[in-house]
Amino acid sequence: MDCQYFWQSILPFQTMKLFKHSISLALLVLFASILLYACAKKGEPTKEEQTDTNFKNRKEILENVADNIVLPAYANFKVKLDAMVAKANVFTATPNAATLTDFRAAWVDAYVEWQKVELFDFGPAQTEAIRNYFNIYPANEQGINNNIIAGATVNLEFSSAIATQGFPAIDYLINGLGANDASILIYYTTATDATKRIDYLKRLVTRMNTLFTKVNSDWTAYRTQFVSKTGTDASSSMAVMVNSYVLNYERFIRSGKFGIPSGAMMNGVVAAEKVEAFYKKDISLALAKAAQQASIDFFNGKSVKTGTEGTSFKTYMDALGAKDSKTGVKLSQVILDQFTTASSKVNLLAPNFYTEVISNNQKMIDVYTEMQKLVRLLKVDMTSAFSITITYTDNDGD
């Protein structure tokens, strides 16, 4: 009922009754107060409407991620991957010093670009388990050599074959077979199993191209579903994306690139042979920097196409008024400051993480320590602000 009509219709009648029945007056005042409060609230958003506004905000994040980050980053990686495939085909057709050099350069370019998309392990990428097949290291040398001997009968989809393929396996095959180019080329020219090794290398490159082409193609259809699931429940796009983002930083950047090789999270057991790009060695820093910057850019919602920052974890956190519980400073700023601190420690490292672990391991541990602080901020404070539950498990006490 319209509030103004109610007062016009009920007030004259009730005024007569008020002088005869004092109890009725009290009841009417109570009822009128309730109605007056309801009328005063008229036009303000309901709880459902407020919730819907939050949903729309989250949708903007999802749209920015899909259209300005994931899809253009995938397009950039596809260019690098295509170039690597092309150079691999030339090398396997004519293995010599020149074609090996060209293949290596294309492999490095693609590997660095991969760091910028590896964190998108949700949707089609998660369905195809592409990260497992592209970048689990260290490579299993014995497994690779066994696969070469076995030939086409080997099923690379088995979990046991994960460490025998992808960028790390190619690293072994083009950088780790010998002490110099001449000794490596023997394995592709005059060795008794040279043809099988060439076939295996071609198979690895082809498989990477096939897997990524499917993931990239599937994202076109997945986008509609992705931007529509705007809640914060475990199956929502926001929750899945946040979990994937935090997991990537915790397990594949902090632990994989620094914690495990340095021994910082392995009871002090140093494992220099477990660094990323072990055989090439001098690109470990480039890979780590690319991955670190990709995480920062994603947090800020930075467009891959224009470089401008859009709706993101940062803007949503600020809109929610999230503050650091200890200092009262905006939580987004605390997180960004810690990103800066961690990056400054990364910048102090030498390009070759293998020699860094052996000769100057404390610098690697320092990076791990600063990244560990970030993990806590992202995994606990950020997810709490977003009302999102971490659904993956890890056993290192975070």
Secondary structure as UniProt FT lines:
FT   HELIX           3..18
FT   TURN            19..20
FT   HELIX           22..40
FT   TURN            41..43
FT   HELIX           47..64
FT   HELIX           65..70
FT   HELIX           71..93
FT   HELIX           97..114
FT   TURN            115..119
FT   HELIX           124..127
FT   TURN            128..129
FT   HELIX           130..134
FT   HELIX           141..150
FT   HELIX           151..153
FT   TURN            156..157
FT   HELIX           159..164
FT   HELIX           166..175
FT   HELIX           181..189
FT   TURN            192..193
FT   HELIX           194..228
FT   TURN            234..235
FT   HELIX           237..247
FT   HELIX           248..259
FT   HELIX           260..262
FT   TURN            263..268
FT   HELIX           272..274
FT   TURN            276..280
FT   TURN            282..283
FT   HELIX           284..300
FT   TURN            304..306
FT   HELIX           313..319
FT   TURN            320..321
FT   TURN            325..327
FT   HELIX           331..346
FT   TURN            347..348
FT   HELIX           353..376
FT   HELIX           377..382
FT   HELIX           383..386
//
